[in-house]
Amino acid sequence: MPFRDEEADLWLVGKARGGDLEAFEVLLRRHHGRIYRIALRMLGNHQDAEDVVQEVFIQLWTALAGFAGTSAFTTWLYRIVVNRCLNYRRSRNPGVFSLDAECPTPVAAGAEDVAMARERVRAVYAAIDDLVPQQRSVLVLCQLEGLSYREAAVVLGISEAAVRSRLSRARRVVLDRLEGWT
């Protein structure tokens, strides 16, 4: 999935840097969904994800002056989100996944089918939660958020080869953890 319209982001950043709160709010609305999804997938808990989103918004307001424009705004923003999530996890005990709203419900499924589907989703997210932070970051950005290897490499400040390697290891770990669900 390609990054959002960079020209519009840059225009909004310029306006926000000049003190235009409305432009800043538009910028936040444009990226809120993805910021929240990345945080939720990195942290596994709705409340923690909301906390990080708020921290990112505060940091964004104060850090916009330092955005040099040498990379895409989204690259810079997603790096902030991933770093905030990693710092949040380090500063707290890992949360318990509570992704009931994220669980798919089979059409015309009985209670047992719904319960099994939810358990499968919980198992997947628990397996992701057990990944080391470097693997989790790559898996969330590439596998769940749809960034290309190149985009993830830029966001994380690593090579494309490192992205491929970490993603391969992350997938292997998750599949090993889910072996009993086949």
N, C-alpha and C positions, 0 to 999 in steps of 0.2 A: 504494500500500500504506500503510495507516494506521500511525501510530506504535504502539509496544507499549503495554501496559496501564500507563498513567501512574500510577494510584493505587498499584499494587504497587511501581513504581519509587520513588515518593516515600516509601513506607513503608520500603523497603530502604535508601534514602539516609539517612533519619532514624536508622535502627538503626546503619548503618555510621558515621555521624557520631558516634554515641555510643560507638564503639569495638568494635562487634559485627563481628568478622572473618567470621563465617559469613554474615551478611547481605551483606557486601561480596563474598564469593565467589559468592553466589547472583546478585547484580547483575552480576558479571563473566560468569558462565555465561549469563545471559539475553541479553547483548549481544555476547558473543565472536564469534559467527558473522558478524554484520553488520559489526562493527569490522574483522575480518580481511578480509572481502570488499571493503569500501571501501578498505582499505589495499592489498590486492593489485591492485585495479583502478586505483588511483592510482599505484602504484609499478611494477607489472608483474613483480615478482619475489617468490617465496615467502619467501625469507630476509629480504628487506627488510620485507615485510609483517609477518612475525613480530616483527622488531625493533621496528617501530612499535607493534604491539599491546602488547608488553611496556612500551614507553615510555608508552603511553596508560594502561595499568593503574597504573603507578607514579604518573603525574601525577594520575590519578583519585583515588587514595588521599589524596594530599596536597591536592588541590583541592576535595574534597567540602565542606570547611568553608566554602568561598567560593561554593558553589552557592546562589543566593538563591531559586530556585524561581519566578522571574519568567517563565521560559520552561519548556517541557517538558524533562524530564531528557534525553530522547533528542536534542532539539535541541542542548542544551548539550554532550552527549557527542559527537555527530557533528561539531560545530564543532571540538572538540578533536582528533578523528581527522583531519579534513581539514587543519587547521593543522599537525599533526604530520607528515603526509605531505608537505605543501608544504615545510616546513622540512627534512625528511629529504632530499628531492630537491635542494633548494638546496645542502645541505651535502655532497652526494656527486655523482659523475658519474651520469647516468641509467643504470639497470641494463638488462641485456639480458633480454627477456622469456623466461621459462622455464615456460610454462603448459601443458606437455604433459598434465598431469592434467586440465586444463580443456577440452581439445579433445574435441568430440563424435566418436563413432565410429559411422559408418553401420552399420545392422544388416546382417549378411551381406555386408559390404563386403570387397573385396579390398585387398591391401596398397597398391595405387596410390590407391584411393579414400580410405583412411585417411590416407595421406601428404598428399593434396590437401586434405582437410578440416583437417588440422593446419596446413598452410601458410596456408589461408584465415584460420583463427583467429589465427595469428601476425601476419598482415598487418593484421587488424582491431586487435589490441592494439598493434601498432607504430604504426598511424595514431593511435590514442588517445594513445599515449606522446608523439607529436610535437605534440600540442595544447599551447597555452600553458596554464599552471596554472589560470587562471580558467575557461577553457572545459572543461578536463579535469574539474575539480571538479563543474561543473554536469552534464556528460554522465554522470559516474559516479553522482551522486546521483539524477538524474531518469531517465535512460535505463536504467541498469544496476541501480540499487537500488530504483527505483520510487517515489521520493518525489515528491509533487506539487510544482508550481511554488512554491506558498506555503510548503511545508515546506522546500524547498531554499533559498528566499529567506531564511527565518529562520535556518537553519543557517549560511549564508554571510554573513549580515548585509547583504544587498543587496535591491533591489526585485524584485517578480515580473517586471516588465518587463525588468530586467537579466538575470534567469534565462532568460526566453524568448529574448532577443536572443543571449545567450552560447550557449545550447543550439542555436539555429538555425545560428549560425556554426560551432559545433563539428561538428554533423551534416554541414554542407556541406563542411568540411575533410576529415572522415573519408571521405565519399562520393567526393570528388575523389581522395583517395589510393587508394581502392579501385577506381577506374574500370577498371583492367585485369583485375579479377576477375569482371566480369560475363559 
